[in-house]
Structures are given as structure tokens and as C-alpha cells.
Amino acid sequence: MLNSIKFKLLIWLLIIFSFIFTILGLFLDYELEVVIFDQLDRSLTHTLQTVGNPLIMEASHGQLPMELWELANITTGIFSERLSGHYYQITSLKGEVLSRSPSLGLADITLPIAGASAIPTFKTIRGPNNVPLRLISQSLVLPDESTLILEVGVTLEDTYTVLRSFRDIVIIVFPAIFVLSAIGGLIITGWSLRPLKMFSSKIGQITEENLNTRIEDVRVARELKPLAESFNTMLIRIEDAFQRQQQFLSDASHELRTPTSIIKSYCDVTLSRERTANDYKEAMIKVGESVNRMCDIINRILIVSRLDNKTLKLKPVRIDLMEVMKDVIKIIEPAAANRDIKMSLDGRSVVIRGDTEGITAVFTNIVENGIKYNKPGGNIHINVDEENNQAIVTVRDTGIGIPSEEIPKIFERFYRVDTSRGQTVGSGLGLSIVKGIIEAHGGRIDVESAVGKGSTFRIFLPLS
Ligand code: ADP
């Protein structure tokens, strides 16, 4: 639940909306109150002047008592109805009520008497019937130097009703907006996540039988296209790896079948009747050869799988490639002589850091191939050199050559050029091991070849 995108979105919306709505609501409420009270105070000031000016004028004509009497006895308008919510009251400095609007008089209520202040003073008080009242008061100095205090009040009931309605609207509308946004957000999230459900159901259906499944691009939202592409690329890689694995298994069993069949047929033929000790010995020698071949294939398979999962242990030491090549020549000399192939070596001493066993295996394999795929009377020339901080060993033979379209494939596991099959003994694993070991040393291998003329293998290794 806590981990769900929808839940997080909801929480985020809740935080953002609560924050915005609280700030906005408080701000609008405050502003509305300020505007309404400002309006109210203006209207009160206006009423104060409407009541006060005639008082001063009439006082200058000696008509003050008459004016006070009229103010207390008007019969029309908002001040004439009992407790209408609109009031005025005139008091002397001593606190004696001289006149009050009929709205007060009819109920026989007086307003709290304000202090004398020449400038209008506003306050909010509890008025008749405990109703909130906005009150303006000002002292008026009459022509005879006497002072009256004039108070005008208006009920705040309507104002508070307006403010209450506004707050009610805010309390209903803002959460409604939140709910709508949350629903919209959840629907959009649901929609956006639907392709992920499709992904997961597709992934769930994938088995080794349908590794060719792909996500169709057209049905995926633009934002998820990279994911679909990565997913498809991953499937292509898995399918490829799986096929290679299958191929590896079938090639490995195929390669092991030949020596196994040889062993079986020797055993069957030898045991079919009584044999001389010599016959048994010969059969054992043949069986031994096939067992050796099987051991060789199994060892190579082991090296390939260790190279694959990077568990082949290399012990890097300083190696002089010239010395390695001399040793390789020594090992291979008898086989070369057997096929009447001459070997030559030139160049200089070049030192690299590498695993002696691995590097020797690499060059033994390449030079052995130079003999295996050579013509009787041919030759192999080896050169050891360095250039641009790299050791370069060139092995050039005058053998059968490799068709150009086959060159990229000869480093694949178990791959053998058709012309080699049946002609020479081999597993097709040698060059894939060679490439793996060279790359594990940070180097690379190049091949140039011409059918019928020979091949040149160039090995580049970083200098020590
Ligand atoms: P293997 O020699 O056991 O068949 P490799 O992996 O060493 O396996 O070589 C793969 C294939 O590349 C060989 O079967 C052969 O067809 C071809 N090849 C390798 N080296 C040479 C060479 N020097 N001249 C011609 N073909 C070669």
C-alpha cells in the first residue's frame, strides 16, 4: 500500500491541496473581511455625518432641542423600526442620553456610552439582544463650545452571514476540487500504469518456448516506449543467449559423440570374439587416443565456460613474447616436421604482463592451426614486434586459407570451416578460447586470409 504509486500520488495531492487551500482560504477570508468592514465603516462615517451635520447647523440657529426631538421621533426609514439593527445615539459629555433613534427608543435600550474623541472611532461590541454591532463614535463641538458624543451603530449579522457563507463555500468547494483532482489523478495513473500491467503479464507468460515474444510498440504510451524497447532488446539478448546455450550443448554432445562412438566400436569389435594380447593392446591404444581426445574437448569446454562466467584465473607475470614463441616452436616442431612444414621466427624481445599458461596456449593454438591447415612443404613465419605501446605477434602461414565470409565465424564456439571437417581433427573451440584469453588480457586478434594462399593472424597485447 505505502509502496503504491497511486497512494503516493494521493498523499502528495493531499499535502499540496491542504497547504494551498489553507493559505488561500485564510487569505481570501481575511481580504473579504477587510473589504466588507471597510465598506461598512465608510457607510457608518457617512451616516455619522448625515446625523451630525444638521445637529451642528441647528445648534448654531438655537434649534438643538428641536433637532434632538426630531431625531428621536422620525417615523420612516431604517432607524424608525424597533431594533432594526441601525441605531444612533447622542449623549452629553456627562453621559446623559439626549436623543436616540426610535429603533433604540421603542425598545428602551441605550448603547454603551463612548468616550469623547474628535476623530471617528470604530469598535465592534455586543449590542441590543447581544447581537454584534459595528459602532462609530465621534464628539461634536457645538457653536456654544459644548460637546456632544454621537454614536452610530449597525448590526453585523448580515456581514457575519456573508462571511459564514463564504467559509461554507470554501469548506465545500475546496475539498470537492481535491476529490475531483484525486479521482482524475488516480484515473490517469491507472491508465498510465496499464501498459506496465501488460508488460508484467507478457513477462509472466514468457517461457523458453516463446522467447520470441515482443512488446508491440504501437500500443505503448510515449513515455514507456524506451522501457518497451529495452524490454525487447533484453528479450532478444535472452533469446540469443538461450539459443547459443542450446547450440553449445548440442555441439558439445556432437563433438563428444565421435570419440565415444570410436571407443564403443573398438570395444564391440574387440569383445566380439577371442583376441590375442596384441589385439587387446592395440584396441586399448585406440581407446586411449579417443579418451585423450575426449579429455581435450572437456578441458576446452571447461575453459570456454570459465571465460564465459569470468572465473578463469589468470596469474599475470612479466612474459617475454620472444621466449614464449621459442617454447611454442619447440613444442610444435615434431608435428611441423611430420608434415614437412618449416617454421621461422624473427623480431625482438617484447615484454608484456600476462598469464604464462594462457598466453602459451594462445600461440600454441594459432601455430598448431598454421600447421593443421597448411599444405605439405609449406611454411609458417612468426614475427614478434611492438608498436604504439602494443606487442604485435604475427603468425603467417602458406596454408589453405579461409574464405572471407567465414573469417568472422571462426572465433565462434565449435565453428569449423566446412573444408576442415573430416580433413583435420579439431573441435572448433581453439580460436574461441584464443580470443577469450587475448581479450581477458586487454588485447585483440585480427585475421587476413586468401583461399589457397594462406592466412595471417595478428595478435595485439598491451605492453607490460
Ligand atoms: P579447430 O582447429 O579445432 O577446428 P579452431 O577454433 O582452432 O578449431 O579453428 C576454427 C576453424 O577456423 C578451423 O576449423 C579452420 O576451419 C579455421 N582455421 C583456423 N586457423 C586456420 C588457418 N591457419 N588456416 C586456415 N583455416 C584456419
Residues whose N, C-alpha, C, O or C-beta is under 5 A from the ligand:
A	BS01	ADP	N369 G370 Y373 G399 G401 I402 I410 Y415 R416 V417 S420 V425 G426 S427 G428 L429 G430 L431 S432 S455
